[in-house]
């Protein structure tokens, strides 16, 4: 089965929890997308900007931080964390 395609707002087109608002400030350095409605994939998905990540359904911010650190994807101290 193919991985779901995410929109610019970090959701699938048919996400039951999708809204017209982005998941975080679009002017931030990166965005962590969390959605229990449509993130049915098993592994985190690094998005095209190479810093934003769509996290699998059920992941916590703590688990996401740990995964980033384990994969050397930590962010500069100056980058504002947006969720």
Secondary structure, 3 states (H helix, E strand, C coil): CCCCCCCCCCCCCCCCCCCCCCCCCCCCCCCEEECCCCCCCCCCEECCCCCCEEECCCCCHHHHHHHHHHCCCCCCCCCCCCC
